[in-house]
Amino acid sequence: MEVLNNVSIPKRKDDTHKGDYGKILLIGGNANLGGAIMMAARACVYSGSGLITVATHPTNHAAIHSRCPEAMVIDINDTKQLTKMVEMTDSILIGPGLGKDFKGNNAMTILLQNIQPHQNLIIDGDAISIISKLKLDIPKCHRIVYTPHQMEWERLSGIPIDEQTEERNREAVDNMGGVVVLKKHGTEIYLKDKTYKLDIGTPAMATGGMGDTLAGIITSFVGQFDDFDYAVTTATYVHSYIGECLSKDMYVVPPSNLIVEIPYAMKRLEEGNNEEA
């Protein structure tokens, strides 16, 4: 397993506009878990996404307008509107704060019935649990990323945590298709033809919302950059890179603090301007 220890962010071309940096749809955040989808949305914004729409419970709309005014919002329970937005976007993240009740199941079903082969799909959190429980078939979209922690990976792959070796994980990933970012100490990234391990990161990042933030960064990068493998690996690295940098002065790194630092880290890692963590 190769260690991922360096990345670079491409410079933006002068002649570009917001439509060139991804049309993103984020689906999640029930009445009790709105913070999860909000952190994912803010991570998308701070990572450089061009156009972002959040499908979430109406009780979260005012908070998103306040905390993330760059994002548009729609009612996750409005089937017609949600279906339309699924069809209009390039990259879709589903799962943060979605909930595992019938409303979460319904949103997942609508997405799977309407997603198109050319779209990117990032599956996180509750969406992974729903797929595992209901044994849902995932359409062959353009590109799929699963972002489980070890317990979610156990549900998805059937591999107990203490048996999650590289060999067994690789076999499961190859059978299910897509890319898997396995969140753990020394996060592992299973691409189609290669496997990476991170040797950066810190226990200071072990706090609620950190996975939602990572999912948002991955979704943003996949929406912006043409090279899919590059987008996934770079997003995962940047997430841990920032956490490690902040942990030099912070005992705990809250996701909100990490999010604010994303564009600064991307600038430091911009081509020709790299700095070590």
C-alpha positions as CSV (number, residue, x, y, z in Angstrom):
1,M,0.0,0.0,0.0
2,E,1.6,3.3,-1.1
3,V,1.8,6.2,1.3
4,L,0.2,9.4,0.0
5,N,2.5,12.1,1.3
6,N,2.3,15.0,-1.1
7,V,-0.3,16.6,-3.4
8,S,-0.6,19.8,-5.4
9,I,-3.6,22.0,-6.3
10,P,-3.8,23.2,-9.9
11,K,-3.9,26.9,-10.6
12,R,-7.2,28.2,-11.8
13,K,-7.4,29.4,-15.4
14,D,-8.1,33.1,-15.9
15,D,-11.0,32.6,-18.3
16,T,-13.4,30.7,-16.0
17,H,-16.7,31.3,-14.2
18,K,-18.7,29.6,-11.4
19,G,-20.3,27.1,-13.9
20,D,-16.8,25.7,-14.5
21,Y,-16.3,24.5,-10.9
22,G,-19.1,22.0,-10.5
23,K,-22.9,22.0,-10.1
24,I,-23.3,20.2,-6.7
25,L,-26.3,18.8,-5.0
26,L,-26.0,17.8,-1.3
27,I,-28.8,15.6,0.2
28,G,-29.2,15.2,3.9
29,G,-30.0,16.9,7.2
30,N,-33.2,15.8,8.8
31,A,-34.9,17.9,11.5
32,N,-32.4,16.8,14.2
33,L,-29.2,16.5,12.2
34,G,-29.0,19.7,10.1
35,G,-25.5,20.5,11.3
36,A,-24.1,17.5,9.3
37,I,-25.3,18.7,5.9
38,M,-24.4,22.3,6.8
39,M,-20.8,21.4,7.5
40,A,-20.7,19.4,4.2
41,A,-22.1,22.4,2.3
42,R,-19.7,24.9,3.9
43,A,-16.8,22.5,3.1
44,C,-18.0,22.5,-0.5
45,V,-18.0,26.3,-0.6
46,Y,-14.6,26.7,1.0
47,S,-13.2,24.1,-1.3
48,G,-14.2,26.1,-4.4
49,S,-17.4,24.6,-5.7
50,G,-19.2,26.9,-8.2
51,L,-22.9,26.2,-7.7
52,I,-24.2,24.4,-4.6
53,T,-27.8,23.3,-3.8
54,V,-28.7,21.7,-0.5
55,A,-31.8,19.4,-0.3
56,T,-32.6,19.3,3.4
57,H,-35.5,19.5,5.9
58,P,-37.2,22.9,5.9
59,T,-36.3,23.5,9.6
60,N,-32.6,23.8,8.4
61,H,-33.2,26.3,5.7
62,A,-32.9,29.5,7.8
63,A,-29.7,28.2,9.4
64,I,-28.1,27.4,6.0
65,H,-29.0,30.8,4.6
66,S,-27.4,32.3,7.7
67,R,-24.3,30.1,8.0
68,C,-23.8,29.3,4.3
69,P,-25.4,32.0,2.2
70,E,-23.5,30.8,-0.9
71,A,-25.6,27.7,-1.1
72,M,-29.2,27.4,-2.4
73,V,-31.7,25.3,-0.6
74,I,-34.7,23.1,-1.4
75,D,-37.1,20.9,0.6
76,I,-35.8,17.4,0.7
77,N,-39.4,16.2,1.1
78,D,-40.5,17.8,-2.2
79,T,-40.2,14.8,-4.5
80,K,-40.8,16.8,-7.7
81,Q,-38.2,19.5,-6.8
82,L,-35.7,16.9,-5.6
83,T,-36.0,14.9,-8.8
84,K,-35.5,18.0,-10.9
85,M,-32.3,18.9,-9.0
86,V,-30.9,15.4,-9.3
87,E,-31.2,15.7,-13.0
88,M,-29.6,19.1,-13.2
89,T,-26.4,18.5,-11.3
90,D,-23.0,17.1,-12.0
91,S,-22.0,15.7,-8.6
92,I,-24.2,14.5,-5.8
93,L,-23.5,13.8,-2.1
94,I,-26.0,12.0,-0.1
95,G,-25.9,10.9,3.6
96,P,-24.8,13.6,6.1
97,G,-27.5,13.8,8.7
98,L,-30.0,12.1,6.3
99,G,-31.5,9.9,9.0
100,K,-32.4,6.2,8.6
101,D,-36.2,6.5,8.8
102,F,-38.6,6.3,5.9
103,K,-37.9,9.9,4.8
104,G,-34.2,9.1,4.5
105,N,-35.1,5.9,2.6
106,N,-37.4,7.9,0.3
107,A,-34.7,10.4,-0.6
108,M,-32.3,7.6,-1.3
109,T,-34.8,5.9,-3.5
110,I,-35.6,9.1,-5.5
111,L,-31.8,9.6,-6.1
112,L,-31.2,6.0,-7.3
113,Q,-34.2,6.1,-9.6
114,N,-33.1,9.4,-11.3
115,I,-29.3,9.5,-11.2
116,Q,-27.7,9.5,-14.7
117,P,-24.6,7.6,-15.9
118,H,-22.6,10.8,-16.4
119,Q,-23.0,12.0,-12.8
120,N,-20.7,11.6,-9.8
121,L,-22.1,10.1,-6.7
122,I,-20.6,10.4,-3.2
123,I,-22.3,8.2,-0.5
124,D,-21.7,9.0,3.1
125,G,-23.0,8.3,6.6
126,D,-26.6,7.4,6.9
127,A,-26.8,6.7,3.1
128,I,-24.3,3.9,3.6
129,S,-26.3,2.4,6.4
130,I,-29.5,2.6,4.3
131,I,-27.8,0.8,1.4
132,S,-26.4,-1.8,3.8
133,K,-29.7,-2.5,5.5
134,L,-32.0,-2.5,2.4
135,K,-29.5,-4.1,0.1
136,L,-30.1,-1.5,-2.5
137,D,-28.6,-1.8,-6.0
138,I,-26.4,1.2,-7.0
139,P,-26.8,2.2,-10.6
140,K,-23.6,2.3,-12.7
141,C,-23.0,6.0,-12.5
142,H,-20.0,7.8,-14.0
143,R,-18.1,7.6,-10.8
144,I,-19.0,6.6,-7.2
145,V,-17.2,7.2,-3.9
146,Y,-18.1,5.6,-0.6
147,T,-16.8,7.3,2.5
148,P,-17.4,4.9,5.4
149,H,-15.8,4.8,8.9
150,Q,-14.9,1.3,9.9
151,M,-18.2,0.3,11.4
152,E,-20.1,1.5,8.3
153,W,-17.6,-0.4,6.2
154,E,-18.4,-3.5,8.2
155,R,-22.1,-3.1,7.4
156,L,-21.4,-2.4,3.7
157,S,-18.7,-5.0,3.1
158,G,-19.6,-7.7,5.7
159,I,-15.9,-7.6,6.9
160,P,-15.6,-7.3,10.8
161,I,-13.4,-4.4,11.9
162,D,-10.6,-6.6,13.2
163,E,-10.5,-8.4,9.8
164,Q,-10.4,-5.4,7.6
165,T,-7.0,-6.1,6.0
166,E,-5.9,-4.5,2.7
167,E,-6.5,-7.8,0.9
168,R,-10.0,-8.3,2.1
169,N,-10.9,-4.7,1.6
170,R,-9.6,-4.7,-1.9
171,E,-11.6,-7.8,-2.8
172,A,-14.8,-6.2,-1.4
173,V,-14.1,-2.9,-3.3
174,D,-13.5,-4.7,-6.5
175,N,-16.8,-6.6,-6.2
176,M,-18.9,-3.6,-5.4
177,G,-17.3,-1.1,-7.8
178,G,-16.5,2.5,-7.1
179,V,-13.9,4.0,-4.8
180,V,-13.8,3.6,-1.1
181,V,-12.2,6.1,1.4
182,L,-12.0,4.1,4.6
183,K,-11.9,6.6,7.5
184,K,-9.6,5.4,10.3
185,H,-6.2,6.1,11.9
186,G,-4.2,6.1,8.7
187,T,-7.1,6.5,6.3
188,E,-7.0,4.2,3.3
189,I,-8.1,5.1,-0.2
190,Y,-9.1,2.2,-2.5
191,L,-9.1,3.4,-6.1
192,K,-9.8,1.1,-9.0
193,D,-6.2,0.2,-9.7
194,K,-4.3,1.6,-6.7
195,T,-4.5,1.8,-2.9
196,Y,-3.1,4.6,-0.8
197,K,-2.7,5.1,2.9
198,L,-2.3,8.5,4.7
199,D,0.5,9.0,7.3
200,I,-0.8,12.4,8.3
201,G,-3.8,13.3,10.5
202,T,-4.3,13.5,14.2
203,P,-6.5,12.4,17.1
204,A,-7.4,16.1,17.5
205,M,-9.7,15.5,14.5
206,A,-11.7,12.9,16.3
207,T,-14.9,14.9,16.7
208,G,-18.4,14.9,15.3
209,G,-18.8,16.4,11.9
210,M,-15.3,15.7,10.7
211,G,-16.5,13.0,8.3
212,D,-19.2,15.3,6.9
213,T,-16.5,17.9,6.2
214,L,-14.4,15.3,4.4
215,A,-17.4,14.2,2.3
216,G,-18.0,17.9,1.3
217,I,-14.4,18.4,0.3
218,I,-14.4,15.2,-1.8
219,T,-17.6,16.2,-3.5
220,S,-16.2,19.7,-4.3
221,F,-13.0,18.4,-5.7
222,V,-14.7,15.7,-7.8
223,G,-17.0,18.4,-9.2
224,Q,-14.0,20.7,-10.1
225,F,-11.2,18.5,-11.3
226,D,-11.3,16.2,-14.4
227,D,-9.1,13.5,-13.0
228,F,-11.3,11.5,-10.6
229,D,-8.6,9.6,-8.8
230,Y,-6.7,12.8,-8.3
231,A,-9.7,14.6,-6.9
232,V,-10.5,11.9,-4.3
233,T,-6.9,11.4,-3.1
234,T,-6.1,15.2,-3.0
235,A,-9.3,16.0,-1.1
236,T,-8.6,13.3,1.5
237,Y,-5.0,14.5,1.9
238,V,-6.0,18.2,2.2
239,H,-8.5,17.3,4.9
240,S,-5.9,15.6,7.1
241,Y,-3.2,18.1,6.2
242,I,-5.3,20.9,7.6
243,G,-6.2,19.0,10.7
244,E,-2.5,18.2,11.4
245,C,-1.5,21.9,10.8
246,L,-4.2,23.2,13.2
247,S,-3.4,20.6,15.9
248,K,0.0,22.2,16.4
249,D,-1.9,25.0,18.3
250,M,-5.2,23.3,19.1
251,Y,-5.9,20.4,21.4
252,V,-9.1,19.6,19.5
253,V,-9.7,20.6,15.9
254,P,-13.5,21.4,15.4
255,P,-14.7,20.8,11.8
256,S,-15.8,24.5,11.6
257,N,-12.3,25.6,12.2
258,L,-10.9,23.2,9.6
259,I,-13.4,24.3,7.0
260,V,-12.4,28.0,7.3
261,E,-8.8,26.9,6.6
262,I,-9.5,25.0,3.4
263,P,-8.8,27.8,0.9
264,Y,-5.7,28.8,2.7
265,A,-4.3,25.3,2.6
266,M,-5.3,24.9,-1.1
267,K,-3.3,28.1,-1.8
268,R,-0.2,26.8,0.1
269,L,-0.5,23.5,-1.9
270,E,-1.1,25.3,-5.2
271,E,1.3,24.2,-8.0
272,G,4.7,25.8,-7.5
273,N,3.8,27.0,-4.0
274,N,3.9,23.9,-1.8
275,E,4.7,23.8,1.8
276,E,5.1,20.9,4.1
277,A,2.5,20.2,6.8
